[in-house]
Structure formats: structure tokens, C-alpha cells
């Protein structure tokens, strides 16, 4: 399985991300831009996990890009976010194996 790079806008303390397969953007220099995280993910074959539309937009125009799991779960409280992502995560991981980008919505 590929490793995952968790964007700074996602909760760090989440039971699914407690394994060594996950690298957190928080652990890098705080001055790293989205472009630096993008380059790091490309260089280390990591899947970017994000809620940031900047990665989505860049993936649409970039000649090469890392794989991206993009959560579009607007205005969702953490107490609702955790069970929803827990339920949808296995499907997102299965789909990212075959696709360049997976977009996760509340209902799919």
C-alpha cells in the first residue's frame, strides 16, 4: 500500500491515521507551501489527503501529480466527521489504487 500525506487542515488525531503509513504535513517546516507538499508527495510516492481545493485545482492543470484523496465535507463538525470518514475511508483507499484522484462527499 502507498503511504499517505495528511494535509494540515485535517485532524491529526484520528484513529485511522495512527499507523506508520501516514505522514503529517504538521511534521514538516511550517513554512512549506502547498507546492512543497505536492513535490514531497511526488518524490516519495505519497497520496495527499486533503480538504484543500488548491490541490484539486492544481491536479487539474499539472502535467504530473501525486494521487489525491480530496474530502469535500463542508461545514461538518468533528464529531460527525470522524464516523463519516471512518465509514468512507476503505472505499476511498480502494479507489485511489486505480485512480489519480478520489473526491469524497458526505453521501459517496
Backbone as JSON, one array per atom type, in Angstrom:
{
  "sequence": "XXXXXXXXXXXXXXXXXXXXXXXXXXXXXXXXXXXXXXXXXXXXXXXXXXXXXXXXXXXXXXXXXXXXXXXXXXXXXXXXXXXXXXXXXXXXXXXXXXXXXXXXXXXX",
  "N": [[0.84, -1.18, 0.0], [0.43, 2.26, -0.7], [1.94, 5.14, 0.88], [0.57, 7.85, 2.86], [0.06, 11.36, 2.81], [-0.94, 13.62, 5.06], [-2.82, 16.49, 4.99], [-2.46, 19.79, 6.45], [-4.91, 20.86, 7.21], [-6.54, 18.89, 8.14], [-7.7, 16.74, 10.81], [-5.25, 15.72, 13.11], [-5.29, 13.81, 15.1], [-6.66, 11.01, 14.65], [-8.09, 7.91, 14.52], [-7.79, 6.16, 12.3], [-5.5, 7.05, 11.08], [-3.32, 6.36, 12.59], [-1.2, 4.73, 12.07], [2.06, 3.8, 10.74], [1.91, 4.35, 8.05], [1.23, 6.87, 7.46], [2.09, 10.24, 6.95], [2.4, 13.4, 8.34], [1.64, 16.68, 7.4], [2.04, 18.57, 9.32], [4.39, 17.83, 10.53], [6.46, 18.79, 9.02], [8.46, 21.61, 8.0], [6.81, 24.5, 9.02], [6.59, 26.53, 7.19], [6.35, 25.43, 4.72], [4.93, 25.43, 1.54], [1.87, 24.67, -0.3], [2.81, 23.77, -2.73], [5.33, 22.77, -2.05], [4.62, 20.62, -0.41], [3.26, 19.13, -2.31], [5.37, 18.51, -4.11], [6.93, 16.98, -2.38], [5.21, 14.81, -1.9], [5.09, 13.76, -4.5], [7.79, 13.02, -4.88], [8.1, 11.02, -2.98], [6.17, 9.16, -3.47], [3.58, 9.46, -2.27], [0.17, 9.61, -1.24], [-1.8, 12.43, -1.27], [-3.88, 13.55, 1.25], [-6.6, 15.52, 1.72], [-8.53, 18.53, 2.39], [-8.31, 20.74, 1.06], [-8.93, 22.82, -1.62], [-7.0, 23.82, -3.29], [-5.12, 21.84, -3.95], [-6.72, 20.16, -5.48], [-7.39, 21.89, -7.62], [-4.82, 22.35, -8.7], [-4.17, 19.76, -9.5], [-5.78, 19.46, -11.7], [-4.54, 20.88, -13.72], [-1.82, 20.32, -13.72], [1.02, 18.73, -15.23], [2.09, 16.37, -14.18], [1.18, 14.63, -11.26], [0.78, 13.88, -7.75], [-1.17, 11.2, -6.32], [-4.44, 11.95, -5.09], [-6.64, 12.21, -2.38], [-9.47, 13.81, -1.9], [-11.4, 15.43, 0.38], [-14.61, 16.61, 0.37], [-16.31, 17.88, 2.47], [-18.05, 19.95, 3.59], [-18.47, 22.29, 6.24], [-18.74, 20.46, 8.38], [-18.99, 19.13, 11.56], [-16.44, 17.97, 13.83], [-17.25, 15.8, 15.43], [-19.11, 14.61, 13.81], [-17.65, 14.23, 11.55], [-15.63, 12.28, 12.06], [-17.01, 9.62, 12.31], [-18.13, 9.51, 9.74], [-15.94, 9.67, 7.92], [-14.57, 7.42, 8.78], [-16.32, 5.44, 7.89], [-16.28, 5.87, 5.08], [-13.59, 5.76, 4.35], [-12.3, 3.16, 3.7], [-13.37, 2.64, 1.12], [-12.45, 4.88, -0.3], [-9.67, 4.47, -0.22], [-9.52, 2.06, -1.63], [-10.38, 2.95, -4.16], [-8.42, 4.85, -4.82], [-6.27, 3.36, -5.51], [-6.7, 2.75, -8.14], [-7.14, 5.12, -9.44], [-6.28, 8.55, -10.18], [-7.27, 10.66, -8.68], [-9.5, 10.86, -5.95], [-12.59, 11.93, -4.94], [-14.28, 12.67, -2.08], [-17.49, 12.81, -0.88], [-20.2, 13.69, 1.36], [-22.25, 11.83, 0.97], [-21.16, 9.92, -0.64]],
  "CA": [[0.0, 0.0, 0.0], [1.13, 3.54, -0.72], [1.83, 5.96, 2.07], [-0.34, 8.98, 2.76], [0.48, 12.64, 3.36], [-2.15, 14.25, 5.59], [-2.77, 17.95, 4.9], [-2.56, 20.49, 7.74], [-6.29, 21.22, 7.52], [-7.26, 17.71, 8.61], [-7.33, 16.43, 12.2], [-4.09, 14.84, 13.28], [-5.66, 12.7, 15.98], [-7.75, 10.26, 14.04], [-7.67, 6.52, 14.71], [-7.38, 5.51, 11.04], [-4.2, 7.56, 10.66], [-2.38, 6.13, 13.69], [-0.14, 3.79, 11.66], [3.25, 4.36, 10.11], [1.66, 4.63, 6.64], [0.78, 8.26, 7.35], [2.99, 11.34, 7.26], [1.58, 14.59, 8.57], [2.24, 17.94, 6.97], [2.41, 19.26, 10.56], [5.75, 17.44, 10.92], [7.43, 19.47, 8.19], [8.64, 23.04, 8.26], [5.51, 25.17, 8.87], [6.59, 27.46, 6.06], [6.18, 24.72, 3.45], [3.74, 25.78, 0.77], [1.2, 23.53, -0.92], [3.7, 23.28, -3.79], [6.38, 21.96, -1.42], [3.99, 19.35, -0.03], [3.0, 18.45, -3.59], [6.65, 17.97, -4.58], [7.33, 15.91, -1.44], [4.36, 13.66, -2.18], [5.56, 13.17, -5.77], [9.12, 12.42, -4.71], [8.03, 9.87, -2.08], [5.03, 8.33, -3.87], [2.57, 9.56, -1.23], [-1.16, 10.09, -1.6], [-2.18, 13.59, -0.48], [-5.23, 13.5, 1.8], [-6.8, 16.94, 1.93], [-9.8, 19.23, 2.18], [-7.87, 21.97, 0.4], [-9.22, 22.83, -3.05], [-5.81, 24.18, -4.05], [-4.56, 20.6, -4.5], [-7.65, 19.74, -6.53], [-7.19, 22.79, -8.77], [-3.5, 22.09, -9.28], [-4.2, 18.45, -10.17], [-6.46, 19.6, -12.99], [-3.69, 21.52, -14.73], [-0.42, 19.88, -13.63], [1.36, 17.63, -16.14], [2.23, 15.19, -13.32], [0.72, 14.94, -9.91], [0.59, 12.73, -6.87], [-2.56, 10.83, -6.14], [-5.08, 12.83, -4.12], [-7.96, 11.94, -1.83], [-9.98, 15.14, -1.56], [-12.65, 15.41, 1.12], [-15.49, 17.78, 0.22], [-17.25, 17.7, 3.57], [-18.17, 21.32, 4.06], [-19.16, 22.65, 7.48], [-19.05, 19.26, 9.14], [-18.34, 19.12, 12.87], [-15.55, 16.82, 14.02], [-17.98, 14.65, 15.99], [-19.78, 13.98, 12.67], [-16.6, 13.94, 10.57], [-14.95, 11.02, 12.39], [-17.71, 8.4, 11.86], [-18.34, 9.54, 8.29], [-14.69, 9.31, 7.25], [-14.31, 6.02, 9.12], [-17.15, 4.62, 7.01], [-15.94, 6.06, 3.67], [-12.15, 5.61, 4.11], [-11.92, 1.95, 2.94], [-13.73, 2.8, -0.29], [-11.54, 5.87, -0.88], [-8.37, 3.81, -0.39], [-9.68, 1.12, -2.74], [-10.48, 3.68, -5.42], [-7.18, 5.58, -5.15], [-5.35, 2.4, -6.13], [-6.97, 2.69, -9.57], [-7.41, 6.45, -9.97], [-5.37, 9.63, -9.81], [-7.91, 11.47, -7.66], [-10.78, 10.41, -5.42], [-13.28, 13.01, -4.24], [-15.2, 12.07, -1.1], [-18.6, 13.66, -0.45], [-20.93, 13.13, 2.51], [-23.1, 10.69, 0.61], [-20.43, 8.98, -1.51]],
  "C": [[0.88, 1.24, 0.0], [1.0, 4.22, 0.62], [0.93, 7.16, 1.79], [0.28, 10.21, 3.42], [-0.78, 13.39, 3.77], [-1.94, 15.76, 5.64], [-2.98, 18.58, 6.28], [-3.99, 20.82, 8.13], [-7.14, 20.05, 8.01], [-6.82, 17.37, 10.04], [-6.2, 15.42, 12.28], [-4.45, 13.62, 14.12], [-6.91, 12.02, 15.43], [-7.3, 8.81, 13.99], [-7.21, 5.83, 13.42], [-5.97, 5.9, 10.62], [-3.13, 7.35, 11.72], [-1.24, 5.18, 13.3], [1.02, 4.53, 11.01], [3.08, 4.66, 8.63], [1.35, 6.1, 6.39], [1.88, 9.23, 7.79], [2.12, 12.58, 7.37], [2.32, 15.84, 8.15], [2.69, 18.76, 8.18], [3.87, 18.99, 10.93], [6.84, 18.12, 10.09], [7.57, 20.92, 8.63], [7.3, 23.73, 8.03], [5.45, 26.13, 7.69], [6.42, 26.76, 4.71], [4.86, 25.12, 2.81], [3.05, 24.51, 0.29], [2.09, 22.93, -2.01], [4.81, 22.4, -3.21], [5.82, 20.62, -0.97], [3.7, 18.49, -1.25], [4.27, 17.76, -4.08], [7.13, 16.83, -3.68], [6.51, 14.65, -1.7], [4.77, 12.97, -3.47], [6.86, 12.41, -5.59], [9.07, 11.14, -3.88], [6.83, 8.96, -2.33], [3.97, 8.27, -2.77], [1.26, 10.06, -1.81], [-1.46, 11.28, -0.69], [-3.63, 13.42, -0.05], [-5.54, 14.91, 2.27], [-8.26, 17.36, 1.87], [-9.54, 20.5, 1.39], [-8.12, 21.91, -1.1], [-8.02, 23.24, -3.89], [-5.16, 22.94, -4.68], [-5.43, 20.07, -5.64], [-7.43, 20.58, -7.79], [-5.87, 22.53, -9.47], [-3.48, 20.76, -10.03], [-4.86, 18.53, -11.54], [-5.56, 20.13, -14.09], [-2.24, 21.03, -14.74], [-0.15, 18.72, -14.6], [1.57, 16.31, -15.39], [1.75, 15.59, -11.94], [0.69, 13.68, -9.06], [-0.88, 12.36, -6.85], [-3.14, 11.68, -5.0], [-6.42, 12.25, -3.69], [-8.44, 13.27, -1.28], [-11.34, 15.0, -0.88], [-13.4, 16.71, 0.9], [-16.63, 17.61, 1.22], [-17.43, 19.04, 4.27], [-18.96, 21.43, 5.36], [-19.59, 21.44, 8.29], [-18.28, 19.3, 10.46], [-17.5, 17.86, 13.02], [-16.29, 15.61, 14.56], [-18.77, 13.91, 14.89], [-18.77, 13.52, 11.62], [-15.98, 12.57, 10.82], [-15.73, 9.78, 11.94], [-17.92, 8.36, 10.34], [-17.08, 9.11, 7.55], [-14.31, 7.87, 7.57], [-15.09, 5.09, 8.19], [-16.69, 4.69, 5.55], [-14.47, 5.77, 3.34], [-11.8, 4.33, 3.34], [-12.24, 2.06, 1.45], [-12.79, 3.79, -0.98], [-10.17, 5.25, -1.15], [-8.42, 2.8, -1.54], [-9.71, 1.82, -4.08], [-9.17, 4.37, -5.8], [-6.14, 4.64, -5.75], [-5.5, 2.38, -7.65], [-7.1, 4.06, -10.23], [-6.4, 7.47, -9.46], [-5.95, 10.5, -8.69], [-9.23, 10.83, -7.25], [-11.35, 11.59, -4.64], [-14.35, 12.37, -3.37], [-16.23, 13.13, -0.69], [-19.31, 12.99, 0.72], [-21.68, 11.87, 2.16], [-22.41, 9.68, -0.3], [-18.96, 9.24, -1.48]]
}
